[in-house]
Amino acid sequence: MRHTTPTTLPPTGDLGGSSKSEATDSRAAEGRATDNRAADNPATDSRATRGPVVRGRRAPRPGWLLAIVLTGQLMAVLDVFIVNIAAPTVRADLHASGAGLQLVIAGYTISYAVLLITGARLGALIGHRRMFLTGLAVFTGASLACGLAATTGQLVAFRFVQGGGAALMLPQVLSLIQRTFTGGSRARALGAYAAVLASGAAGGQIVGGALVEADLLGSGWRPVFLVNVPIGLLLLILGPRLLHEPAALPLPAAPPRPADPPLPAAPPRPRAEGPAARRSGPYLPGLDLPGLVLLAAAVLLFTVPLVLGQERGWPLWGWITLGLSAVLVALFAAYETRLARRGGTPLISPRVVRAPGMPLAVIRIALGMAANAGFMFAMTLHVQGGLGYSPLRAGLTFVPMAVAFGVVGLNWQRLPARWQAVAVPGGFLLAAASFAGAGLVLRGGTDGGPWLLVALTAAGAGLSFAYSPLLTRTLTTVRQQDAADASGVLVTAAQLGLLTGVAVFGAVFLGATDGTVPSVGASAGALWVTCVALAGAALCGVLMSLVRRVGNLR
C-alpha cells in the first residue's frame, strides 16, 4: 500500500545514483577526497565509526541523522493516509465535486511521481543533506497552505506543491542512510526505515480519523495538514545542526562509448571538462529537463480527462487530450532513446526499461498499486458516506489491511522457496478474491461484520505478495550499474499506478453514484461495481504470470 493510499515500500537502493561517471579533474574534487580519506579508511582512523569532522568540530552522531530523516519520512507517509481518511470531510466542507476530491488526493501523487527521479538526482549533484532540508521546507510550507486553503482549487494547487516537496525530500532519506551507516548498523537503520513505512500506513489511518473527529476549534479537516507544520519547523531547526553530508561513494566507471566516425575536414573539437564545462551547460548535468517536461505533460493530459470526464459527460476535448497524452508518451520514449545514444543521462533509461523482465514488472507493479489505490478511495467514500462511519471508525477499519501489507512485506522471504516462486500470481489471485468478497459482504448495505475484516486483511496480504517479491526479484536481475535507474523506474511505476487507480476506479465509483453523496443502498451498489472492476484488474495480474515470452517481457 502507499501514496493516496497504499504503503509503497521503495527498494533499498539509491535512486539518485548515476551509472555515468563525471569529470573529476577539478581541485574541488581532489580536496574532498583528501578531507574524506581518513573517514573512508576505518582501519587507520577510529573517527570512521563516529562520523567525520566538520569545520573543526566532530559531526553529530549518526543516530541524530537517522532520527531526523526517519521523522521526515514518517511525516510524509502519515500525511498520505491522513488525507485519505479526511477526504469525505473535505468534500462536505469545501463542497468539492467528485473530480475535485480525486484531484486533492491525486495531485500530490502526480507531482511526486513525475519529480521523484529528478529529486534523487538533485540530491546526488547538489548534496543529499541540502536537498532533504529544501524538500522539507517546501513540504512544510505547502502543508500550512493546504490547512489554510479556502477553496477546492487552492487545496489542489497546494497539494501539487506538497508532492513536489516530498519528491525532493524522500529520495534523500535512503541515500543518507546508506552513505552514513555500514555493516550491522546499516542493517538496523534499514530495518527502522522499513518499520516506519509499514507503521506509517496504520498510524495514518488512526491519527487521521482522530484529528478529523476531534474537530479542534471547529477546524474540521484542516489539522490533518497543519499537524505537519510544528513537526516540520522542529526538523528545520535541528536539521542544519544535526545533519551532515556523508562522504560521497565512488561512482562506477562509465561503459565505453563507440568511437564517432572521423571527420574529413577537421579533427574533433576538444571537450571541456571540470567545473567550467558544468557551468557552461544550460542546466546541471544528469538532469533531463526536456524529458521531465514531456513526462509531466503526458501524465497531466492522461489524468485530467479521466478525473473530469465522468462528471462532464465525456466531452470531445477529453478524448482529444487522452490521444495527445499517447503522442507525448511516444515523443518521450523517442527523446529518451536519442539522448541515451548521445551518451546523455535520460530520465528513464531505455536500456533499463528494455531489460529482460523489466517491462512485465513495470506493468504488474503499476497494476497492483492501481488496484490498491482505487479500492482505498472507493471504500473510504462508502464507509463514511454510505455507512455513516465517523472518521476515526473509518480509519480503524483499514488498519488490518495496512498491517497485513506491512507484515507480509517484511517477512515474505522467510517462506519456503517453492512458495516464493508463486507468491506474485498467488498475491494477485488473493487480492482479486478479497475485492470481490468485500464488495459482496457490503452489497446489501450492511457493515459486513467479521467477514469484512477477513476480506480487508486478505486484500492487504495479497497486494503485498503481488508487490514486494516482484520488486525485490526484478532489482536483483539488473546489472549493478543499472540498479539506481531500475529502482527509479519501478518506484515511478508504482506512483503512476496509484495515480491511475484513483482516477480510473474513482471514476467508476463516482459514476455509479452520479457523483453525489448517495444513500447507503446506492453507495453499496456502486462499491460492488467498483470491486468487480478491481477484481478483474487483479486477475489480469494473474494472467500475466502465464506470459513466458513476449519479446523482452519474459
VEXDREN-2710 file (C-alpha; in Angstrom, 1 decimal):
% VEXDREN-2710
k/r/px/py/pz
1/MET/0.0/0.0/0.0
2/ARG/1.1/3.5/-0.4
3/HIS/0.6/7.0/-1.6
4/THR/-3.0/8.1/-1.9
5/THR/-3.4/5.4/-0.3
6/PRO/-1.1/2.4/-0.1
7/THR/2.2/1.9/1.6
8/THR/4.8/1.6/-1.1
9/LEU/8.0/0.0/0.2
10/PRO/10.7/1.6/-2.0
11/PRO/13.7/-0.6/-2.9
12/THR/16.8/-0.4/-0.8
13/GLY/18.8/1.3/-3.5
14/ASP/19.9/4.8/-4.1
15/LEU/17.6/6.4/-6.6
16/GLY/20.0/9.3/-7.0
17/GLY/23.0/7.2/-8.0
18/SER/24.0/7.6/-11.6
19/SER/25.7/5.0/-13.7
20/LYS/27.6/7.7/-15.6
21/SER/30.9/8.9/-14.2
22/GLU/31.7/12.6/-14.5
23/ALA/34.9/14.5/-15.0
24/THR/36.9/14.5/-11.8
25/ASP/39.9/16.7/-12.7
26/SER/38.9/19.7/-10.6
27/ARG/40.7/20.8/-7.5
28/ALA/37.5/20.8/-5.5
29/ALA/37.1/17.0/-6.1
30/GLU/40.6/16.4/-5.0
31/GLY/40.1/18.4/-1.9
32/ARG/37.0/16.5/-1.0
33/ALA/38.9/13.2/-1.5
34/THR/41.7/14.4/0.8
35/ASP/39.3/15.5/3.5
36/ASN/37.4/12.2/3.5
37/ARG/40.4/10.0/3.2
38/ALA/40.6/9.3/6.9
39/ALA/36.9/8.8/7.2
40/ASP/36.9/6.3/4.3
41/ASN/39.6/4.2/5.9
42/PRO/38.3/2.9/9.2
43/ALA/41.4/0.7/9.7
44/THR/43.6/3.8/10.1
45/ASP/41.2/6.2/11.8
46/SER/38.7/5.5/14.6
47/ARG/36.7/8.5/13.6
48/ALA/35.1/6.5/10.8
49/THR/32.7/4.9/13.3
50/ARG/31.8/8.3/14.8
51/GLY/31.3/10.4/11.7
52/PRO/33.6/12.9/10.0
53/VAL/34.9/16.2/11.5
54/VAL/33.0/19.2/10.0
55/ARG/34.6/22.7/10.2
56/GLY/36.9/21.7/13.0
57/ARG/34.3/20.0/15.2
58/ARG/33.1/16.5/15.2
59/ALA/29.9/15.9/13.2
60/PRO/26.8/14.8/15.1
61/ARG/26.3/11.2/15.8
62/PRO/24.7/9.1/13.1
63/GLY/21.7/8.4/15.4
64/TRP/20.6/12.0/15.2
65/LEU/20.7/11.9/11.4
66/LEU/18.6/8.7/11.4
67/ALA/16.1/10.2/13.8
68/ILE/15.6/13.4/11.7
69/VAL/15.4/11.7/8.3
70/LEU/13.0/9.0/9.5
71/THR/10.8/11.6/11.2
72/GLY/10.6/13.4/7.9
73/GLN/9.7/10.1/6.2
74/LEU/7.1/9.3/8.7
75/MET/5.5/12.7/8.4
76/ALA/5.1/12.3/4.7
77/VAL/3.8/8.7/4.9
78/LEU/1.3/9.7/7.6
79/ASP/0.1/12.7/5.5
80/VAL/-1.0/10.5/2.7
81/PHE/-3.2/8.3/4.8
82/ILE/-4.5/11.1/7.0
83/VAL/-5.7/12.9/3.8
84/ASN/-7.3/9.8/2.5
85/ILE/-9.4/9.4/5.7
86/ALA/-10.2/13.2/5.7
87/ALA/-11.5/13.1/2.1
88/PRO/-15.2/12.9/2.8
89/THR/-15.0/15.8/5.3
90/VAL/-13.1/17.9/2.8
91/ARG/-15.8/17.2/0.3
92/ALA/-18.5/18.3/2.6
93/ASP/-16.8/21.4/3.9
94/LEU/-15.5/22.8/0.6
95/HIS/-18.4/21.5/-1.4
96/ALA/-15.9/19.7/-3.6
97/SER/-17.1/17.7/-6.6
98/GLY/-16.1/14.2/-7.0
99/ALA/-13.5/15.2/-9.6
100/GLY/-12.2/17.9/-7.2
101/LEU/-11.8/15.3/-4.5
102/GLN/-9.9/13.0/-6.8
103/LEU/-7.5/15.8/-7.7
104/VAL/-7.0/16.6/-4.0
105/ILE/-5.7/13.1/-3.5
106/ALA/-4.1/12.5/-6.9
107/GLY/-2.4/16.0/-7.2
108/TYR/0.1/15.0/-4.6
109/THR/0.9/11.8/-6.4
110/ILE/1.2/13.4/-9.8
111/SER/4.0/15.8/-8.8
112/TYR/5.7/13.2/-6.6
113/ALA/5.7/10.6/-9.3
114/VAL/7.0/12.9/-12.0
115/LEU/9.6/14.6/-9.9
116/LEU/10.9/11.6/-8.0
117/ILE/13.9/10.7/-10.2
118/THR/14.8/14.3/-10.7
119/GLY/14.7/14.9/-6.9
120/ALA/17.0/11.9/-6.4
121/ARG/19.5/13.2/-9.0
122/LEU/19.5/16.7/-7.5
123/GLY/20.5/15.1/-4.2
124/ALA/23.4/13.4/-5.9
125/LEU/24.5/16.6/-7.7
126/ILE/23.9/19.2/-5.0
127/GLY/24.0/17.2/-1.8
128/HIS/21.6/14.9/-0.1
129/ARG/21.5/17.0/3.1
130/ARG/20.8/20.2/1.3
131/MET/18.0/18.7/-0.8
132/PHE/16.4/16.9/2.2
133/LEU/16.2/20.3/4.0
134/THR/15.0/22.0/0.9
135/GLY/12.2/19.5/0.3
136/LEU/11.3/19.5/4.0
137/ALA/10.9/23.3/3.8
138/VAL/8.7/23.1/0.7
139/PHE/6.6/20.3/2.2
140/THR/6.1/22.1/5.5
141/GLY/5.1/25.4/3.8
142/ALA/2.7/23.6/1.4
143/SER/1.2/21.8/4.4
144/LEU/0.5/25.2/6.1
145/ALA/-1.0/26.4/2.8
146/CYS/-3.2/23.3/2.5
147/GLY/-4.5/23.8/6.0
148/LEU/-5.5/27.4/5.3
149/ALA/-7.0/26.7/1.8
150/ALA/-10.4/28.3/1.3
151/THR/-11.4/26.6/-1.9
152/THR/-11.0/23.2/-3.6
153/GLY/-8.9/24.8/-6.3
154/GLN/-6.4/26.2/-3.8
155/LEU/-6.2/22.9/-2.0
156/VAL/-5.5/21.0/-5.2
157/ALA/-2.8/23.5/-6.2
158/PHE/-1.1/23.3/-2.8
159/ARG/-1.2/19.5/-2.9
160/PHE/0.8/19.6/-6.1
161/VAL/3.4/21.7/-4.3
162/GLN/3.4/19.4/-1.3
163/GLY/4.0/16.4/-3.6
164/GLY/7.0/18.3/-5.2
165/GLY/8.4/18.9/-1.7
166/ALA/8.1/15.2/-1.0
167/ALA/9.9/14.3/-4.3
168/LEU/12.8/16.5/-3.2
169/MET/12.9/15.2/0.4
170/LEU/12.1/11.5/0.4
171/PRO/14.7/10.1/-2.1
172/GLN/17.5/11.6/0.2
173/VAL/16.4/9.5/3.2
174/LEU/17.6/6.2/1.8
175/SER/20.7/7.8/0.3
176/LEU/21.7/9.4/3.6
177/ILE/21.2/6.2/5.5
178/GLN/23.3/4.1/3.0
179/ARG/26.1/6.7/2.9
180/THR/26.2/7.1/6.7
181/PHE/25.9/3.5/8.1
182/THR/27.9/0.3/7.3
183/GLY/27.6/-3.3/8.3
184/GLY/25.3/-4.2/11.1
185/SER/24.5/-0.5/11.7
186/ARG/23.2/-0.2/8.2
187/ALA/21.0/-3.3/8.5
188/ARG/19.5/-1.9/11.7
189/ALA/18.9/1.5/10.1
190/LEU/17.3/0.0/7.0
191/GLY/15.1/-2.1/9.4
192/ALA/14.0/1.1/11.1
193/TYR/13.3/2.6/7.7
194/ALA/11.1/-0.3/6.6
195/ALA/9.3/-0.2/10.0
196/VAL/8.5/3.5/9.5
197/LEU/6.9/2.7/6.1
198/ALA/4.9/-0.2/7.4
199/SER/3.7/1.5/10.6
200/GLY/3.0/4.8/8.8
201/ALA/0.1/3.4/6.9
202/ALA/-1.7/2.1/10.0
203/GLY/-0.8/5.1/12.1
204/GLY/-2.0/7.5/9.4
205/GLN/-5.4/5.8/9.4
206/ILE/-5.8/6.2/13.2
207/VAL/-4.2/9.7/13.5
208/GLY/-6.3/11.0/10.6
209/GLY/-9.5/9.7/12.0
210/ALA/-8.7/11.0/15.4
211/LEU/-7.8/14.5/14.2
212/VAL/-10.9/14.9/11.9
213/GLU/-13.3/13.5/14.6
214/ALA/-11.8/15.8/17.3
215/ASP/-12.7/18.9/15.1
216/LEU/-10.2/21.0/17.0
217/LEU/-11.7/24.5/17.5
218/GLY/-14.2/23.8/14.7
219/SER/-11.4/23.4/12.2
220/GLY/-12.7/20.1/10.8
221/TRP/-10.2/18.5/8.3
222/ARG/-7.6/21.3/8.5
223/PRO/-5.5/19.8/11.3
224/VAL/-4.6/16.8/9.1
225/PHE/-2.4/19.3/7.2
226/LEU/-1.5/21.7/9.9
227/VAL/-0.1/18.9/12.1
228/ASN/2.9/18.8/9.8
229/VAL/3.8/22.4/10.4
230/PRO/5.2/22.2/14.0
231/ILE/7.0/18.9/13.2
232/GLY/8.5/20.3/10.0
233/LEU/9.6/23.5/11.8
234/LEU/11.3/21.5/14.5
235/LEU/13.2/19.4/12.0
236/LEU/14.2/22.5/10.0
237/ILE/15.7/24.0/13.3
238/LEU/17.5/20.8/14.2
239/GLY/18.5/19.6/10.7
240/PRO/21.2/22.2/9.9
241/ARG/22.9/21.5/13.2
242/LEU/22.5/17.7/13.4
243/LEU/22.7/16.6/9.8
244/HIS/25.9/16.2/7.9
245/GLU/26.7/15.3/4.3
246/PRO/28.3/11.9/4.3
247/ALA/31.4/11.2/2.2
248/ALA/30.5/10.5/-1.5
249/LEU/30.6/6.9/-2.6
250/PRO/32.8/6.2/-5.7
251/LEU/30.8/6.1/-8.9
252/PRO/31.3/3.1/-11.2
253/ALA/33.2/3.7/-14.4
254/ALA/31.1/4.6/-17.4
255/PRO/30.8/1.9/-20.1
256/PRO/33.0/2.6/-23.1
257/ARG/31.2/4.5/-25.9
258/PRO/31.7/3.6/-29.5
259/ALA/34.0/5.9/-31.3
260/ASP/32.5/8.5/-33.6
261/PRO/33.3/8.3/-37.3
262/PRO/36.3/10.5/-38.3
263/LEU/35.5/13.9/-39.8
264/PRO/37.4/14.5/-43.1
265/ALA/37.7/18.3/-42.7
266/ALA/39.0/18.9/-39.2
267/PRO/39.9/16.9/-36.1
268/PRO/37.2/16.7/-33.4
269/ARG/37.0/19.7/-31.1
270/PRO/38.2/19.0/-27.6
271/ARG/35.6/18.8/-24.9
272/ALA/35.8/21.0/-21.9
273/GLU/35.8/19.2/-18.6
274/GLY/35.5/20.0/-14.9
275/PRO/33.6/22.9/-13.3
276/ALA/33.9/25.2/-16.3
277/ALA/32.2/22.7/-18.5
278/ARG/29.4/22.2/-16.0
279/ARG/28.8/25.9/-15.7
280/SER/28.7/26.4/-19.5
281/GLY/25.7/24.0/-19.9
282/PRO/22.1/25.2/-19.9
283/TYR/21.4/23.0/-16.8
284/LEU/23.2/20.8/-14.4
285/PRO/24.5/17.5/-15.9
286/GLY/22.4/14.5/-15.1
287/LEU/19.1/16.4/-15.2
288/ASP/16.9/15.6/-18.2
289/LEU/14.8/18.7/-18.1
290/PRO/13.2/18.2/-21.6
291/GLY/12.3/14.6/-20.7
292/LEU/10.9/15.8/-17.4
293/VAL/8.6/18.3/-19.2
294/LEU/7.4/15.7/-21.7
295/LEU/6.7/13.2/-19.0
296/ALA/4.8/15.8/-16.8
297/ALA/2.7/16.9/-19.7
298/ALA/1.9/13.3/-20.7
299/VAL/0.8/12.4/-17.1
300/LEU/-1.4/15.6/-16.8
301/LEU/-3.0/15.1/-20.2
302/PHE/-3.8/11.5/-19.2
303/THR/-5.0/12.2/-15.7
304/VAL/-7.2/15.3/-16.1
305/PRO/-9.7/13.8/-18.6
306/LEU/-10.0/10.6/-16.5
307/VAL/-10.8/12.7/-13.5
308/LEU/-13.1/15.3/-15.1
309/GLY/-14.6/13.2/-17.9
310/GLN/-17.3/11.3/-16.0
311/GLU/-18.5/14.5/-14.3
312/ARG/-18.7/16.5/-17.5
313/GLY/-20.2/13.8/-19.7
314/TRP/-17.0/12.7/-21.5
315/PRO/-16.7/15.8/-23.8
316/LEU/-14.7/15.7/-27.0
317/TRP/-11.8/17.6/-25.5
318/GLY/-11.3/14.8/-23.0
319/TRP/-10.8/12.2/-25.8
320/ILE/-8.5/14.6/-27.7
321/THR/-6.5/15.1/-24.5
322/LEU/-6.1/11.4/-24.0
323/GLY/-4.9/11.0/-27.6
324/LEU/-2.4/13.8/-27.1
325/SER/-1.1/12.1/-23.9
326/ALA/-0.3/9.0/-26.0
327/VAL/1.5/11.1/-28.6
328/LEU/3.6/12.7/-25.8
329/VAL/4.5/9.3/-24.4
330/ALA/5.8/8.3/-27.8
331/LEU/7.8/11.5/-28.1
332/PHE/9.1/11.0/-24.6
333/ALA/10.3/7.5/-25.5
334/ALA/11.9/8.7/-28.7
335/TYR/13.7/11.6/-27.0
336/GLU/15.0/9.4/-24.2
337/THR/16.3/6.8/-26.7
338/ARG/18.1/9.6/-28.7
339/LEU/19.5/11.1/-25.5
340/ALA/20.9/7.8/-24.4
341/ARG/22.5/7.2/-27.8
342/ARG/24.3/10.5/-27.5
343/GLY/25.8/9.5/-24.2
344/GLY/23.4/11.6/-22.1
345/THR/21.6/10.7/-18.9
346/PRO/17.9/10.2/-19.7
347/LEU/15.2/10.5/-17.1
348/ILE/14.2/6.9/-17.7
349/SER/17.0/4.8/-19.2
350/PRO/15.8/2.9/-22.3
351/ARG/18.3/0.2/-21.6
352/VAL/16.9/-0.4/-18.2
353/VAL/13.3/-0.4/-19.5
354/ARG/14.2/-3.0/-22.1
355/ALA/16.0/-5.3/-19.7
356/PRO/14.6/-8.8/-19.6
357/GLY/11.7/-9.0/-17.1
358/MET/11.5/-5.2/-16.6
359/PRO/8.6/-4.3/-18.9
360/LEU/6.4/-7.0/-17.3
361/ALA/7.4/-6.0/-13.8
362/VAL/6.6/-2.3/-14.5
363/ILE/3.1/-3.3/-15.8
364/ARG/2.4/-5.6/-12.9
365/ILE/3.6/-3.2/-10.2
366/ALA/1.6/-0.3/-11.7
367/LEU/-1.5/-2.6/-11.9
368/GLY/-1.2/-3.8/-8.3
369/MET/-0.8/-0.3/-7.0
370/ALA/-3.7/1.0/-9.1
371/ALA/-6.0/-1.7/-7.6
372/ASN/-4.8/-0.8/-4.1
373/ALA/-5.4/3.0/-4.6
374/GLY/-8.8/2.5/-6.3
375/PHE/-10.0/0.2/-3.5
376/MET/-9.0/2.5/-0.7
377/PHE/-10.6/5.5/-2.4
378/ALA/-13.9/3.8/-3.1
379/MET/-14.0/2.1/0.4
380/THR/-13.3/5.4/2.2
381/LEU/-16.2/7.2/0.4
382/HIS/-18.5/4.2/1.1
383/VAL/-17.9/3.6/4.8
384/GLN/-18.0/7.4/5.7
385/GLY/-20.6/8.5/3.1
386/GLY/-22.8/5.4/2.7
387/LEU/-22.4/3.6/6.1
388/GLY/-22.0/6.9/8.0
389/TYR/-18.9/5.9/9.9
390/SER/-17.1/8.5/11.9
391/PRO/-13.6/9.4/10.6
392/LEU/-12.0/7.5/13.5
393/ARG/-14.0/4.4/13.0
394/ALA/-13.3/4.5/9.2
395/GLY/-9.6/4.8/10.0
396/LEU/-9.6/1.8/12.3
397/THR/-11.5/-0.2/9.7
398/PHE/-8.5/0.0/7.3
399/VAL/-5.8/-0.8/9.9
400/PRO/-5.9/-4.6/9.3
401/MET/-5.3/-4.1/5.6
402/ALA/-2.3/-1.8/6.3
403/VAL/-0.9/-4.1/9.0
404/ALA/-1.2/-7.2/6.7
405/PHE/0.6/-5.4/3.9
406/GLY/3.5/-4.4/6.2
407/VAL/3.8/-7.8/7.8
408/VAL/3.9/-9.7/4.5
409/GLY/6.3/-7.2/3.0
410/LEU/8.8/-7.6/5.8
411/ASN/8.5/-11.4/6.1
412/TRP/7.7/-13.0/2.7
413/GLN/11.4/-14.1/2.2
414/ARG/11.0/-16.4/5.2
415/LEU/8.7/-18.6/3.2
416/PRO/10.0/-21.8/1.5
417/ALA/11.4/-21.3/-1.9
418/ARG/8.6/-23.2/-3.7
419/TRP/6.1/-20.8/-2.1
420/GLN/8.1/-17.8/-3.0
421/ALA/8.0/-18.9/-6.7
422/VAL/4.2/-18.5/-6.8
423/ALA/4.0/-15.5/-4.4
424/VAL/3.3/-12.9/-7.1
425/PRO/0.5/-14.7/-9.0
426/GLY/-0.9/-16.0/-5.7
427/GLY/-1.0/-12.5/-4.3
428/PHE/-2.9/-11.1/-7.3
429/LEU/-5.4/-14.0/-7.0
430/LEU/-5.8/-13.5/-3.3
431/ALA/-6.4/-9.7/-3.9
432/ALA/-9.0/-10.4/-6.6
433/ALA/-10.9/-12.8/-4.3
434/SER/-10.7/-10.2/-1.5
435/PHE/-12.0/-7.4/-3.6
436/ALA/-14.9/-9.5/-4.7
437/GLY/-15.5/-10.7/-1.2
438/ALA/-15.5/-7.2/0.3
439/GLY/-18.0/-5.9/-2.3
440/LEU/-20.2/-8.9/-1.8
441/VAL/-20.4/-8.7/2.0
442/LEU/-21.2/-4.9/1.8
443/ARG/-23.5/-5.2/-1.2
444/GLY/-26.7/-5.3/1.0
445/GLY/-25.8/-2.1/2.7
446/THR/-24.6/-3.8/5.9
447/ASP/-21.3/-3.2/7.7
448/GLY/-20.0/-6.6/6.6
449/GLY/-19.3/-7.8/10.2
450/PRO/-16.2/-10.0/10.7
451/TRP/-16.2/-11.1/7.1
452/LEU/-15.2/-7.6/6.1
453/LEU/-12.3/-7.8/8.5
454/VAL/-11.2/-11.0/6.8
455/ALA/-11.6/-9.5/3.3
456/LEU/-9.5/-6.4/4.2
457/THR/-6.8/-8.4/5.9
458/ALA/-6.6/-10.8/2.9
459/ALA/-6.5/-7.8/0.5
460/GLY/-3.6/-6.3/2.3
461/ALA/-1.7/-9.6/2.3
462/GLY/-2.5/-10.3/-1.3
463/LEU/-1.4/-6.9/-2.6
464/SER/1.9/-7.2/-0.6
465/PHE/2.6/-10.6/-2.0
466/ALA/2.0/-9.2/-5.5
467/TYR/4.3/-6.2/-4.9
468/SER/7.2/-7.0/-2.6
469/PRO/8.6/-10.2/-4.1
470/LEU/8.3/-8.8/-7.6
471/LEU/10.1/-5.6/-6.7
472/THR/13.0/-7.4/-5.0
473/ARG/13.5/-10.1/-7.7
474/THR/13.4/-7.5/-10.5
475/LEU/16.1/-5.4/-8.8
476/THR/18.3/-8.5/-8.3
477/THR/18.3/-9.3/-12.0
478/VAL/19.5/-6.0/-13.3
479/ARG/23.2/-5.1/-13.7
480/GLN/24.8/-3.4/-10.8
481/GLN/25.5/-0.2/-12.7
482/ASP/21.8/0.0/-13.6
483/ALA/20.4/-0.6/-10.1
484/ALA/19.8/3.1/-9.4
485/ASP/17.9/3.6/-12.7
486/ALA/15.9/0.4/-12.2
487/SER/14.9/1.5/-8.7
488/GLY/13.7/4.8/-10.1
489/VAL/11.7/3.2/-12.9
490/LEU/9.9/0.8/-10.6
491/VAL/9.1/3.3/-7.9
492/THR/7.9/5.7/-10.5
493/ALA/5.7/3.0/-12.0
494/ALA/4.2/2.3/-8.5
495/GLN/3.4/6.0/-8.1
496/LEU/1.8/6.3/-11.5
497/GLY/-0.2/3.2/-10.7
498/LEU/-1.5/4.8/-7.6
499/LEU/-2.4/7.9/-9.6
500/THR/-4.2/5.8/-12.3
501/GLY/-6.1/3.8/-9.6
502/VAL/-7.6/6.9/-8.1
503/ALA/-8.5/8.3/-11.5
504/VAL/-9.9/5.2/-13.1
505/PHE/-11.6/3.3/-10.2
506/GLY/-12.6/6.5/-8.6
507/ALA/-14.4/7.4/-11.8
508/VAL/-16.1/4.0/-11.7
509/PHE/-17.4/4.5/-8.2
510/LEU/-18.4/8.2/-8.6
511/GLY/-20.1/7.4/-12.0
512/ALA/-22.2/4.7/-10.3
513/THR/-23.3/7.2/-7.7
514/ASP/-23.8/10.1/-10.2
515/GLY/-21.0/12.0/-8.3
516/THR/-23.3/12.8/-5.3
517/VAL/-23.3/11.6/-1.7
518/PRO/-25.6/8.6/-2.2
519/SER/-27.8/6.6/0.1
520/VAL/-26.4/3.5/1.8
521/GLY/-28.0/1.3/-0.8
522/ALA/-26.8/3.3/-3.8
523/SER/-23.3/3.5/-2.3
524/ALA/-23.2/-0.2/-1.7
525/GLY/-24.2/-0.9/-5.3
526/ALA/-21.5/1.5/-6.6
527/LEU/-18.9/-0.2/-4.4
528/TRP/-20.0/-3.6/-5.7
529/VAL/-19.5/-2.4/-9.3
530/THR/-16.1/-1.0/-8.4
531/CYS/-15.0/-4.1/-6.6
532/VAL/-15.9/-6.3/-9.6
533/ALA/-13.7/-4.0/-11.8
534/LEU/-10.9/-4.2/-9.2
535/ALA/-11.1/-8.0/-9.1
536/GLY/-10.9/-8.1/-12.9
537/ALA/-7.8/-5.9/-12.8
538/ALA/-6.2/-8.2/-10.2
539/LEU/-7.0/-11.2/-12.4
540/CYS/-5.1/-9.5/-15.2
541/GLY/-2.1/-9.7/-12.9
542/VAL/-2.6/-13.4/-12.5
543/LEU/-2.8/-13.9/-16.3
544/MET/0.4/-12.0/-16.8
545/SER/2.2/-14.7/-14.8
546/LEU/1.4/-17.1/-17.6
547/VAL/3.4/-15.0/-20.0
548/ARG/6.6/-16.9/-20.7
549/ARG/8.0/-14.9/-23.6
550/VAL/6.6/-11.8/-25.3
551/GLY/9.6/-10.0/-26.7
552/ASN/11.5/-8.9/-23.6
553/LEU/8.6/-9.5/-21.2
554/ARG/10.0/-12.8/-20.1
END
